[in-house]
Structures are given as structure tokens and as C-alpha cells.
Amino acid sequence: MIMDNILFGLTNVIQPFNLLLIALGTSIGLFVGSMPGLSATMAIAILLPLTFGLDPASGISMLASLYMGAMYGGSIAAILLKTPGTPAAAATIMDGYPMAQKGYPGKAFGISLTSSFIGGMISALVLLTIAPLLGKLALEFGPVELFAVAVLGMTIIGSLVRGSTVLGLLSGSIGLLLALIGMDPTTGTPRFTFGNMYLFSGIPFVVALIGLFSIPQAIHLIEQKSAMNSGEINPIEDKMLPTFKEFKKLIVTILRSSGIGVITGLIPGTGGDTACWFAYNEAKRWAKDKTGFGQGRPEGIASAEAANNAVVGGALIPTLTLGIPGSSSTAVLIGGLMVHGILPGPTLMTEHADVTYTLIWGLFFANIFMFIIGLMFTRATIYVTKIDNKVIAPLIVVLAVVGSFAINNSFFDVILMFIFGILGYFMNKIDMPTAPMVIGLILGHMFDTSLNQSLLMSRGSWMIFLRSPISAILLALALFSALQSTPLFGLIIKTFRKKVLNNN
């Protein structure tokens, strides 16, 4: 059965139209990633309405290709301008920019592209082999287990955000409350709609996504100084691809960093920005000669770029098997599935195997296109880094307005999009992460429906969640995840360590 689904996904993805969409998504990702200040999440949210008229498998594969392309694209600005095009390219600056300053920008790009390609292919292979095995567990999941999955997803995302855990959990709780707006799935009565008929069907998920990720980005670009966009552009004149001798020295670093990226992606709430620094640190730690790091060392570039591209496949594993987004970008991808009537969760691998396996194979081809397009157009893409913020910011707003209006042909959705945009802007100002709110919006429907179904099955008894072994384990993990991020837990661990050391 699994092999049939794998072969079906491969057959579907090699259709000329699907290959064209994957190549288009990868190209857009390179463009977005190379522009400082823009993010793959924002681009996916804006382009999501364009997939409405497409087959779900084709549309989501295009968006996933954009995600993959943006990971490499972020290294372009990092190497040339010492400014990461995406947060995941932050560690690439350490050795990429010094190498470019020494007169080898082509070599820096070649190492980045080769490492990104290998890291992405390894993560896609891991996704293809592990996801189907985890998907078998879907047969054991009912309303009780789905409720536990929703609770676990909320606690993991809230507790793993950077900065204040309280703000992260608060953001997720707000998203959960917003997901309750609309008709009650059990009684059919309107909730929190204030008599507004436009809210009877709930908050349009894509509208919220576009607002939260696009408008704050546009305002941020307007507030930024455009100094980085001025100046002369030095053309790339040296050879890009590393020689076999150079590649042989880098392969161990690339493979190790790819593994780090996949494992990091598996943990919901983390992402390429975490993986790149982790891999960079390990590359430096394992190096026999630690001198030269931060001065243009090839291993520094290879480790960061292999890790951040390997995150993509890793982040999609919990996304496809449990319905828990591994990153903000995969959260938007889940939103795309919901728009097409495909609910996220453990049943995704079985009930919608055609979409899932087409998406997985799409990542393989996205890496191939990324490598080919990167070789052909990286020399030209450097000019993208010089586009003024005054041009990009209005373009983002226009695309956001068009995209939000196109969903239901409603001006109310445009107003709602701007409300979420302003909310997202002020959340950024107080360092409250928006990703947990998105997760709350996604998991809120699963949480609400599965909770009501479970309590109906048990006639109101909450003990039903402890009678199921899977549910009990997931809820225990959720409790541990919430507690381990609290200051009290850290104090207990610190005290325990001191006692152990004193006894020894």
C-alpha cells in the first residue's frame, strides 16, 4: 500500500505542469530569500490564494518548493551584503562574507549551493522513508487521540519559542480563542460573531496568515534605512562549483550538518535559524584546525547551508504525520491544505496520500531545480539585493490586499487582513511571537471538534483521555513540555545537579 502511494506520488509529480509549478516556486523562493527583510513564510502566505484554482497536490508542492528555494536564496544577501536574506542564513555570514571580500564570491556561492542541495536531498529522503512509517499510526487515532495531539502541539510551540515562554503561550491561547469564532460544530449555534454574518463561518485562515506575516513585514521595510540597497555591485567572476578535492574535504561536514538540520526540524518551534548555528558550532568543534573560522572557512559555509536546507524535510515530518507544524512556514502550508478542505492531522498520510506523497516527491525535484537555477541565475540574482525597500513594501501591501480579497471576493476580508496585520505589528514590537497564534488557529478546530466528540463518547467524563494509552502518553509529553520551560523547572534541575556533584 505504501509503495503504491510512493509510486503514485512520483507519477503525479513528473507531470509537465507540476514540474513547471515546482520550478516556478523554487525561482520565487530564490528571489524572496535573496532580499533582506523578506521571508519565505510571508511569500507563502501571499501566494497561497493563487493555489485555489490548482489541484491541492500541485499547489502545495509549489509552495513547498518556494520554502526550499528561499533557504538557499538567503545566502545570497548574507555572502554579498553581510545581511541574511532569511534568518536561517545568519550563520552563513560568518565565513561567506569574508570569503567574498577576499575575492571569491563565486566559490562561496558554489559551496552554499552544493551544501544546500545535498542537505535538501537528504531531508527529502528521510521524509520519504520515515513519514510513511509514522503514518501507519494514523489508524490508531480517534477523537480522543486527536485532542491529545492538539494539546501537545500547543504546548510544544508555546514552550519552544525564543524569549518569554509566557508570551508564547499567550499568543497560542489567543489563536485558540480566535479559532472558536463561528458556528459551533456540535450545536450549530454562532459563537463570538457579534451578529456579523461574515464571521459565521469563522475567521478565514488565509486572511489571518496574510495579515500577520505580510503587513508587519511591509511596515518594517518602510521603517528600515535603505543604506544596504545602495552602492556598487561587484560581479561574480570566479568559478562557482567546488573542485572534487574541495568537495571531498567538505562532505563529512555536509553530512553531519544535514543530520543536525533534520533532527532540529523534527522539533516543532525550531527552524533553520536554530539549526544553522548548531551545525556551525559543531563544524568548528569537530575541526582539527579551528583557526580560520570567521575568516572565510569553507566548512563554515557548508555547515550552515546544509543544516538550514535539511530543516525543510525534518519540519514536514511532524507536519504531515501529526498535523503539528514544525515551523511557521509549514504552518502556512497546513493552511493551504485546509483551504482545499484537507484537515491536518494523523489521517493526512492515509486519507490524502495522493497529496502527501506528491508533496514529498516535489521536494526532491525542488532541490534539483534549486541547484540548476542557482547555477544559472545566481550571478544575476545579486541585483535583486539592490531593490529599494520603498519599492518592495508597497508591492507587498498590494499583493496582500489582492490575495485576501480573492479568497471570498469580500472587502470585509481585506479589513480583517489589515486588523491582523496591525495586531502582528504590535506583537512584534513587544516581542510576542506570531507563530504560536498561527498554530492556535490551526489546531483550534481540531481541539474544539475532538474535545466535543470525546466528551460525547464518554458522557461528559474527562477520564476518557487517560484510558487511551496514546492519549495518556501525548498528554504527559505535553505536561512535561509546558513544565520544562518554566523557571521553577530550571531551578529544580539546577539544584539537583548541585546535589549530585556534591555527593560525588
C-alpha positions as CSV (number, residue, x, y, z in Angstrom):
1,M,0.0,0.0,0.0
2,I,2.8,2.4,1.0
3,M,4.8,1.5,-2.1
4,D,1.7,2.2,-4.3
5,N,1.3,5.6,-2.8
6,I,5.0,6.4,-3.3
7,L,4.8,5.4,-6.9
8,F,1.6,7.3,-7.4
9,G,3.2,10.5,-5.9
10,L,6.2,10.1,-8.3
11,T,3.9,9.6,-11.3
12,N,1.9,12.7,-10.3
13,V,4.9,15.0,-9.7
14,I,6.6,14.3,-13.0
15,Q,3.6,15.7,-15.0
16,P,5.0,18.6,-17.0
17,F,2.6,21.1,-15.4
18,N,3.6,20.1,-11.9
19,L,7.3,20.3,-12.8
20,L,6.7,23.8,-14.1
21,L,5.0,24.8,-10.9
22,I,7.8,23.4,-8.8
23,A,10.4,25.2,-10.9
24,L,8.3,28.4,-10.6
25,G,8.0,28.0,-6.8
26,T,11.8,27.4,-6.5
27,S,12.6,30.5,-8.6
28,I,10.3,32.7,-6.5
29,G,11.9,31.3,-3.3
30,L,15.4,32.3,-4.6
31,F,14.1,35.8,-5.3
32,V,12.4,36.2,-1.9
33,G,15.2,34.6,0.0
34,S,17.8,36.9,-1.6
35,M,16.0,40.0,-0.5
36,P,16.9,41.2,3.0
37,G,13.8,41.7,5.2
38,L,11.6,39.3,3.3
39,S,10.7,35.8,4.5
40,A,9.6,32.5,3.0
41,T,6.6,32.5,5.4
42,M,5.4,35.9,4.1
43,A,5.8,34.8,0.5
44,I,3.9,31.5,1.0
45,A,1.1,33.4,2.8
46,I,0.7,35.9,0.0
47,L,0.9,33.3,-2.8
48,L,-1.5,30.9,-1.1
49,P,-4.6,32.3,-2.8
50,L,-3.0,31.6,-6.2
51,T,-3.3,27.9,-5.4
52,F,-7.1,27.9,-5.1
53,G,-7.7,27.1,-8.7
54,L,-5.0,24.4,-8.7
55,D,-5.1,20.8,-7.7
56,P,-4.2,20.6,-4.0
57,A,-1.1,18.4,-4.6
58,S,0.2,20.8,-7.3
59,G,-0.4,24.0,-5.3
60,I,1.1,22.8,-2.1
61,S,4.1,21.3,-3.9
62,M,4.7,24.7,-5.4
63,L,4.6,26.4,-2.0
64,A,6.9,23.8,-0.5
65,S,9.3,24.4,-3.4
66,L,9.3,28.1,-2.6
67,Y,10.2,27.2,1.0
68,M,13.1,25.2,-0.1
69,G,14.3,27.8,-2.6
70,A,14.2,30.6,-0.1
71,M,16.6,28.7,2.2
72,Y,19.4,28.8,-0.4
73,G,18.4,32.3,-1.5
74,G,19.0,33.7,1.9
75,S,22.7,33.0,1.5
76,I,23.0,35.5,-1.4
77,A,22.5,38.6,0.7
78,A,24.5,37.0,3.5
79,I,27.5,36.5,1.3
80,L,27.4,39.8,-0.6
81,L,26.0,42.3,1.9
82,K,26.7,40.7,5.3
83,T,22.9,40.8,5.8
84,P,21.0,37.5,5.9
85,G,18.2,37.3,3.4
86,T,16.4,35.0,5.8
87,P,17.0,34.3,9.5
88,A,18.2,30.8,8.5
89,A,21.2,32.3,6.7
90,A,22.5,34.2,9.7
91,A,25.4,31.8,10.3
92,T,26.4,31.9,6.6
93,I,27.6,35.4,7.2
94,M,30.4,34.3,9.5
95,D,32.5,32.8,6.6
96,G,30.5,33.6,3.5
97,Y,31.1,37.4,3.6
98,P,34.8,37.2,4.5
99,M,35.3,34.8,1.5
100,A,33.5,37.1,-0.8
101,Q,35.6,40.0,0.5
102,K,38.8,38.1,-0.4
103,G,37.6,38.0,-4.0
104,Y,35.9,34.6,-4.1
105,P,32.1,35.3,-4.0
106,G,31.6,32.6,-6.7
107,K,33.3,30.0,-4.6
108,A,31.2,31.0,-1.5
109,F,28.0,30.6,-3.6
110,G,29.1,27.3,-5.0
111,I,29.8,25.8,-1.6
112,S,26.5,27.2,-0.3
113,L,24.5,25.8,-3.3
114,T,26.2,22.4,-3.2
115,S,25.7,22.1,0.5
116,S,22.1,23.2,0.3
117,F,21.4,20.7,-2.5
118,I,22.8,17.8,-0.5
119,G,21.1,18.8,2.7
120,G,17.8,19.2,1.0
121,M,18.0,15.8,-0.8
122,I,18.9,14.0,2.5
123,S,16.0,15.6,4.3
124,A,13.6,14.7,1.5
125,L,14.9,11.1,1.6
126,V,14.4,11.0,5.4
127,L,10.9,12.4,4.9
128,L,10.1,9.7,2.2
129,T,11.2,6.9,4.4
130,I,10.1,7.9,7.9
131,A,6.8,9.7,7.3
132,P,5.1,6.6,5.8
133,L,6.1,4.5,8.9
134,L,4.7,7.1,11.2
135,G,1.6,7.5,9.0
136,K,0.7,3.9,9.9
137,L,-0.1,5.1,13.5
138,A,-2.9,7.1,12.0
139,L,-5.1,4.0,12.1
140,E,-4.9,4.2,15.9
141,F,-6.1,7.8,16.2
142,G,-9.6,8.7,17.1
143,P,-11.2,11.9,18.6
144,V,-9.5,11.2,22.0
145,E,-6.0,10.9,20.5
146,L,-6.6,13.9,18.2
147,F,-7.4,16.0,21.2
148,A,-4.1,15.0,22.8
149,V,-2.2,15.8,19.6
150,A,-3.8,19.3,19.6
151,V,-2.8,19.9,23.3
152,L,0.8,18.6,22.6
153,G,1.1,20.9,19.6
154,M,0.0,23.9,21.6
155,T,2.4,23.3,24.5
156,I,5.4,22.5,22.3
157,I,5.0,25.6,20.1
158,G,4.4,27.8,23.1
159,S,7.3,26.5,25.2
160,L,10.0,26.4,22.4
161,V,9.6,30.0,21.2
162,R,12.5,32.3,21.8
163,G,12.2,34.9,24.5
164,S,9.3,34.8,27.0
165,T,7.5,31.5,27.4
166,V,4.5,33.3,28.9
167,L,4.2,35.5,25.8
168,G,4.5,32.4,23.6
169,L,1.7,30.6,25.4
170,L,-0.4,33.7,25.5
171,S,0.0,34.1,21.7
172,G,-1.1,30.4,21.2
173,S,-4.0,30.9,23.5
174,I,-5.2,33.9,21.6
175,G,-5.0,31.9,18.4
176,L,-7.0,29.1,20.0
177,L,-9.7,31.5,21.1
178,L,-9.9,33.1,17.7
179,A,-10.4,29.6,16.2
180,L,-13.6,29.3,18.2
181,I,-15.2,32.2,16.3
182,G,-18.0,30.9,14.1
183,M,-20.6,28.2,14.2
184,D,-20.3,25.6,17.0
185,P,-19.6,22.2,15.2
186,T,-21.7,20.3,17.7
187,T,-24.8,22.6,18.3
188,G,-24.7,24.7,15.2
189,T,-25.1,27.9,17.1
190,P,-22.9,31.0,16.3
191,R,-20.2,31.9,18.8
192,F,-18.4,35.3,19.3
193,T,-19.7,36.6,16.0
194,F,-21.4,39.7,17.5
195,G,-24.1,39.3,14.9
196,N,-21.7,39.7,12.0
197,M,-22.8,37.3,9.3
198,Y,-19.3,37.4,7.8
199,L,-17.9,35.7,10.9
200,F,-20.5,32.8,10.9
201,S,-18.1,30.6,9.0
202,G,-15.2,31.6,11.3
203,I,-12.1,33.7,10.6
204,P,-10.7,32.9,7.1
205,F,-7.4,31.3,8.0
206,V,-5.5,32.5,4.9
207,V,-6.7,36.1,5.6
208,A,-5.2,35.9,9.1
209,L,-2.0,34.5,7.7
210,I,-1.6,37.2,5.1
211,G,-2.2,39.9,7.6
212,L,0.1,38.5,10.3
213,F,3.1,37.9,8.1
214,S,2.8,40.5,5.3
215,I,1.7,43.8,6.7
216,P,4.2,43.8,9.7
217,Q,7.0,42.9,7.1
218,A,6.0,45.9,4.9
219,I,5.9,48.3,7.8
220,H,9.3,47.0,9.0
221,L,10.8,47.6,5.5
222,I,9.4,51.2,5.5
223,E,11.0,51.8,8.9
224,Q,14.3,50.4,7.8
225,K,17.0,52.6,6.3
226,S,17.8,51.7,2.7
227,A,21.5,52.1,3.0
228,M,22.1,48.5,2.2
229,N,20.5,49.0,-1.2
230,S,23.0,51.5,-2.4
231,G,26.5,51.1,-3.7
232,E,28.3,49.3,-6.5
233,I,27.7,45.7,-7.2
234,N,30.8,43.6,-7.7
235,P,30.2,41.0,-10.4
236,I,31.0,37.3,-9.7
237,E,33.9,36.4,-11.9
238,D,35.4,33.4,-10.1
239,K,34.4,29.7,-10.5
240,M,31.3,28.6,-8.6
241,L,31.3,24.9,-8.1
242,P,34.0,23.4,-5.8
243,T,36.5,21.1,-7.2
244,F,36.4,17.3,-6.3
245,K,39.3,17.8,-3.9
246,E,37.5,20.7,-2.1
247,F,34.2,18.7,-2.1
248,K,35.9,15.7,-0.6
249,K,37.1,17.8,2.4
250,L,33.6,19.2,2.9
251,I,31.5,16.0,2.6
252,V,31.8,14.9,6.2
253,T,30.8,18.4,7.4
254,I,27.8,18.5,5.0
255,L,26.5,15.1,6.0
256,R,26.9,15.8,9.8
257,S,25.2,19.2,9.4
258,S,22.4,17.7,7.3
259,G,21.7,15.3,10.1
260,I,21.6,18.1,12.6
261,G,19.2,20.0,10.3
262,V,16.8,17.1,10.0
263,I,16.8,16.5,13.8
264,T,16.3,20.2,14.5
265,G,13.4,20.4,12.0
266,L,11.7,17.5,13.8
267,I,11.3,19.7,16.9
268,P,8.3,21.9,16.5
269,G,9.0,25.6,17.1
270,T,12.6,25.5,16.0
271,G,13.9,26.1,12.4
272,G,16.7,26.9,10.1
273,D,17.9,29.8,12.2
274,T,18.5,27.4,15.1
275,A,19.9,24.6,13.0
276,C,22.5,26.8,11.2
277,W,24.1,28.0,14.4
278,F,24.1,24.5,15.9
279,A,25.7,23.0,12.8
280,Y,28.2,25.8,12.5
281,N,29.2,25.3,16.2
282,E,29.6,21.5,15.6
283,A,31.7,22.1,12.5
284,K,34.0,24.3,14.4
285,R,34.2,21.8,17.3
286,W,35.0,18.8,15.1
287,A,37.6,20.7,13.0
288,K,41.2,19.6,13.7
289,D,42.3,23.1,12.8
290,K,39.9,25.7,14.4
291,T,41.7,28.7,13.0
292,G,40.2,30.4,10.1
293,F,36.6,30.1,11.2
294,G,35.0,33.6,10.8
295,Q,37.6,34.5,8.1
296,G,36.3,32.6,5.1
297,R,36.5,28.9,6.1
298,P,34.6,26.7,3.6
299,E,33.4,24.4,6.3
300,G,31.6,27.3,8.0
301,I,29.5,28.0,4.9
302,A,28.9,24.3,4.2
303,S,27.7,23.5,7.7
304,A,25.2,26.4,7.9
305,E,23.7,25.9,4.5
306,A,23.4,22.1,4.6
307,A,21.6,22.4,8.0
308,N,19.1,25.1,7.1
309,N,18.0,23.2,3.9
310,A,17.8,19.9,5.8
311,V,15.4,21.5,8.2
312,V,12.7,21.7,5.5
313,G,12.2,17.9,5.3
314,G,12.6,17.5,9.0
315,A,9.9,20.2,9.7
316,L,7.5,18.5,7.4
317,I,7.6,15.1,9.3
318,P,5.6,16.3,12.3
319,T,3.5,18.4,9.9
320,L,2.4,15.5,7.7
321,T,2.2,12.8,10.4
322,L,0.7,14.6,13.3
323,G,-0.6,17.9,11.9
324,I,1.8,19.8,14.2
325,P,3.7,22.4,12.1
326,G,7.4,22.2,12.5
327,S,7.9,25.9,11.7
328,S,5.9,29.0,10.8
329,S,6.4,28.2,7.1
330,T,4.9,24.7,7.4
331,A,2.1,26.2,9.4
332,V,1.2,28.2,6.4
333,L,1.5,25.1,4.2
334,I,-1.1,23.4,6.5
335,G,-3.3,26.5,6.0
336,G,-3.1,25.8,2.3
337,L,-4.3,22.2,2.9
338,M,-7.2,23.5,5.0
339,V,-8.2,25.9,2.2
340,H,-8.6,22.9,-0.1
341,G,-10.7,21.1,2.5
342,I,-7.9,18.8,3.8
343,L,-7.8,18.8,7.6
344,P,-4.3,18.5,9.1
345,G,-3.7,15.6,11.5
346,P,-2.6,11.9,11.7
347,T,-5.0,10.9,9.0
348,L,-3.3,13.1,6.4
349,M,-0.9,10.3,5.4
350,T,-3.7,7.8,4.7
351,E,-6.9,9.7,3.6
352,H,-5.0,12.1,1.4
353,A,-2.0,10.0,0.4
354,D,-2.0,11.5,-3.1
355,V,-1.4,15.0,-1.9
356,T,1.1,13.9,0.7
357,Y,3.4,11.8,-1.5
358,T,3.2,14.3,-4.3
359,L,4.5,16.9,-1.9
360,I,7.3,14.7,-0.7
361,W,8.5,13.9,-4.2
362,G,8.1,17.6,-5.0
363,L,10.8,18.4,-2.5
364,F,13.2,16.1,-4.4
365,F,12.6,17.9,-7.7
366,A,12.7,21.3,-5.9
367,N,16.2,20.5,-4.8
368,I,17.2,19.6,-8.4
369,F,15.7,22.8,-9.8
370,M,17.3,24.8,-7.0
371,F,20.7,23.5,-8.0
372,I,20.1,24.1,-11.7
373,I,18.5,27.6,-11.3
374,G,21.1,28.5,-8.7
375,L,24.0,27.8,-11.1
376,M,22.3,29.6,-14.0
377,F,21.0,32.7,-12.2
378,T,22.9,33.4,-9.0
379,R,25.1,35.8,-10.9
380,A,22.1,37.8,-11.9
381,T,20.2,37.3,-8.6
382,I,22.7,39.6,-6.8
383,Y,21.0,42.6,-8.4
384,V,17.8,41.7,-6.5
385,T,19.6,42.6,-3.3
386,K,19.7,46.2,-4.5
387,I,16.0,46.7,-5.0
388,D,14.9,49.6,-2.7
389,N,12.6,49.0,0.2
390,K,10.4,51.8,-1.0
391,V,9.5,49.6,-4.0
392,I,9.1,46.3,-2.1
393,A,7.0,47.5,0.8
394,P,4.0,48.9,-1.3
395,L,4.2,45.8,-3.6
396,I,3.8,43.6,-0.5
397,V,0.7,45.6,0.6
398,V,-0.8,45.4,-2.8
399,L,-0.3,41.7,-3.1
400,A,-1.7,41.2,0.4
401,V,-4.9,43.2,-0.5
402,V,-5.4,41.3,-3.7
403,G,-4.8,38.0,-2.1
404,S,-7.1,38.5,0.8
405,F,-9.9,39.9,-1.4
406,A,-9.6,37.0,-3.9
407,I,-10.5,34.4,-1.3
408,N,-14.2,35.3,-0.9
409,N,-14.4,38.4,-3.1
410,S,-15.1,40.3,0.1
411,F,-13.9,43.7,1.3
412,F,-14.6,42.5,4.9
413,D,-11.7,40.1,4.4
414,V,-9.4,42.9,3.4
415,I,-10.4,44.9,6.6
416,L,-9.8,41.7,8.6
417,M,-6.4,41.2,7.0
418,F,-5.4,44.8,8.0
419,I,-6.6,44.2,11.5
420,F,-4.4,41.1,11.8
421,G,-1.6,43.0,10.2
422,I,-1.7,45.7,12.8
423,L,-2.0,43.1,15.5
424,G,1.0,41.3,14.2
425,Y,3.0,44.6,14.0
426,F,2.4,45.4,17.7
427,M,3.0,41.8,18.7
428,N,6.5,42.1,17.1
429,K,7.1,45.4,18.9
430,I,6.6,43.7,22.3
431,D,8.5,40.5,21.2
432,M,5.3,38.4,21.3
433,P,5.8,35.7,18.6
434,T,3.1,35.3,16.0
435,A,3.9,31.7,15.2
436,P,2.1,30.3,18.3
437,M,-1.0,32.3,17.3
438,V,-1.0,30.7,13.9
439,I,-0.6,27.2,15.5
440,G,-3.6,28.1,17.7
441,L,-5.7,29.0,14.7
442,I,-4.7,25.7,13.0
443,L,-5.1,23.4,16.0
444,G,-8.1,25.2,17.4
445,H,-10.6,23.5,15.1
446,M,-9.1,20.0,15.8
447,F,-9.1,20.9,19.5
448,D,-12.7,22.0,19.6
449,T,-14.2,19.2,17.5
450,S,-12.2,16.3,19.1
451,L,-12.9,17.6,22.6
452,N,-16.7,17.7,22.0
453,Q,-16.7,14.3,20.3
454,S,-14.7,12.7,23.1
455,L,-16.9,14.1,25.9
456,L,-20.0,12.9,24.0
457,M,-18.5,9.4,23.7
458,S,-17.7,9.4,27.5
459,R,-20.9,11.1,28.5
460,G,-19.0,14.0,30.0
461,S,-16.2,12.1,31.7
462,W,-12.7,13.6,31.3
463,M,-11.2,10.3,32.3
464,I,-11.6,9.1,28.7
465,F,-8.3,11.0,27.9
466,L,-6.4,8.8,30.3
467,R,-7.9,5.5,29.3
468,S,-6.3,5.6,25.9
469,P,-2.6,4.8,26.1
470,I,-1.7,7.0,23.1
471,S,-3.7,9.9,24.6
472,A,-2.2,9.5,28.0
473,I,1.4,9.5,26.7
474,L,0.8,12.5,24.5
475,L,-0.8,14.5,27.4
476,A,2.1,13.5,29.6
477,L,4.6,14.8,27.0
478,A,2.5,18.0,26.8
479,L,2.7,18.5,30.5
480,F,6.4,17.9,30.6
481,S,6.9,20.3,27.6
482,A,5.0,23.0,29.4
483,L,6.8,22.5,32.8
484,Q,10.3,22.2,31.4
485,S,10.2,25.7,30.1
486,T,9.3,27.3,33.4
487,P,11.8,29.0,35.7
488,L,10.8,26.6,38.6
489,F,11.7,23.6,36.5
490,G,15.1,25.1,35.7
491,L,15.7,25.8,39.3
492,I,14.8,22.2,40.3
493,I,17.2,20.8,37.7
494,K,20.0,23.2,38.8
495,T,19.5,22.2,42.4
496,F,19.5,18.5,41.5
497,R,22.7,18.8,39.6
498,K,24.4,20.6,42.5
499,K,23.4,17.8,44.9
500,V,24.7,15.1,42.6
501,L,28.0,17.0,42.1
502,N,28.4,17.5,45.9
503,N,27.7,13.8,46.6
504,N,30.3,12.8,44.0
